[in-house]
Amino acid sequence: MREYSYTVDRDGRVFHDGSEIVDPATLRFFLLAMTTTPEGRHLVVCQGERNWFEAADTPFVVQRVAFVGPADAAEAVELRFAGDYRERLDPATLESRAGVLYCRVRRGAFRARFGRVALQQLAPLLAERGDGPALVLAGASHPIRRRPPSGS
């Protein structure tokens, strides 16, 4: 079985042998087909080939967000990843580690980190509550859990 190595930078860009992979269909496929091995490595198997992914943090980086409804009264948030892969945010999975915002994606299977642009877009919906930071959607406050810097 042939094996290939890819790297994912902090902005969610994917590289193979120093060249950036930019084809949206390929990037979407990688994100949808990715699994985690028992050793914690990220793997995509395709046509008998193993594609290994090394990430600076996580291979899932939210590059942009879009609001369902008007931004000042958004009902939901759509996460946008490399290759225009999209998924709706589950606000119950939001957490902060060492000042970085994360959530769970792919039905909780992976941790995703909010990139700089996505965080700036999300900022109008973030509020400080008496018990800590929260995401406010359609008037409902969703607390953002604070986690220690290690673990996933």
N, C-alpha and C positions, 0 to 999 in steps of 0.2 A: 504494500500500500504506500503510495507516494505521500509525502508530508511537506507542508508549506508553513512558513512562519509569517505572521503579521504582527504589527504593532499598532496600538491605538493611543494617540496622544491625549493630552488633557482636554483638548477641544473636541474630541470624538472623531478626529480624522484617522483613517485607516491607511497604513503603509505596508507595502511588500517590497523588499529589497530597495528601500529608499524612495520608491515611487508611490505617490498617493493614489489610492483607489477612489475614483470619482463616479463610477457608473452607479446610478441610483438603484437599479434592480439588483445589482450585486451586493451593495451595502444593505439593502432591505433584507435580502435573503440571509446574509450573515447574521443580522440581528434576530431574525425569526427562527433560524435553525440552530443558533448557538446553544450549547449545553455546557454544564460544568462537570468536570471529572471528579471522582472521589478525592483526588489530590488538590482540588480547587483550581485547576487549569481550565481555560476557556477553549472549547473545541467546536468546530463545524465540520461535519462529515458530508462530503458531496461527491457523488459519482466515484466512490471508492477512494477518495483522497481525504486525508486528514489536514485540516486547516487550523493551526494553533494560533491563538491570539494572546499577546502579552499587552496589558494595559497599565498606564501610569497609575490608575486608580481603579476604574471599572470600564469595561468596553461600552457601557451604556451611558452616553453623555447627552443630556437634554440640551439641544442647541438653540431651540426657540420654543415659545409657548403661544397658544392662541386661546382666546376666551370664547366660551359658549355663552352668548348673551353680551350685553354691553359691559365694557371693562369696569365701570363703577358699580355694577350689580351682577357680575358674572355668576352663572349657575354652575359652571364646570370649567376645567382647564384641560386643553389638549396639549400633550407633550409631543414635540417634534424632534426626531433624531436624524442621524446621517441617513442619506438615501430617501429622505422624506417618509421614513417609517413614523407612524403616528399611533399614539395610544392615549387614552383618557387617564388623567391623574386620579389615583385613589388617595384623597387627602389624609386618610387614616394612616398612611404609610410614611408620611413626612417625618424626617428627622434631621437633626443638625449634629455634625461631628466636627470639632475643631473649626467652627465658623463656616463650614461648607454644608450646603443644603442637599439632601438626598431624598429619594423615594424608592419604592419597590415597583418593578415593572414585570411584564410577562407573567401575570398572575402571581406575583410575589417571588418569582424564581431568581430575579436579579436585582441588585441595587443599582440605581441610576443616580448620577451626580448632575446637578444643575450647572450648566456652563454660565459664563459671565453674561452673555446676551440674554439667555433665558431668565436668569435671576433678575436682571434689570427690568425685563418685561413683566415678571411676576410681582415686582416690588409694590405696585399700587394695591395689591390684594393682601399684603403682609401687614400685620399690626402687632403691637406689643400689648399683651393682656396682663392682668395682675399675676397670672401664674406662668408667664413666659410668652414667647412669640407664637403667632397663630396665622393661619391662612383664612381669610374671610371670603366665603362664597355664598351668594344669595342671602346675606345677612347672618349666616351660620358661621360660627368660629370653630376652626379645626386646629387644635394645638399641634405644635411642632415639637416632637420629643427631642430632648438633648441626650446624646449618647457620648460615651467616652471615645477618644480618638482611635482605638484599636477595634478589630473585628469587622464582620460584615453581616 
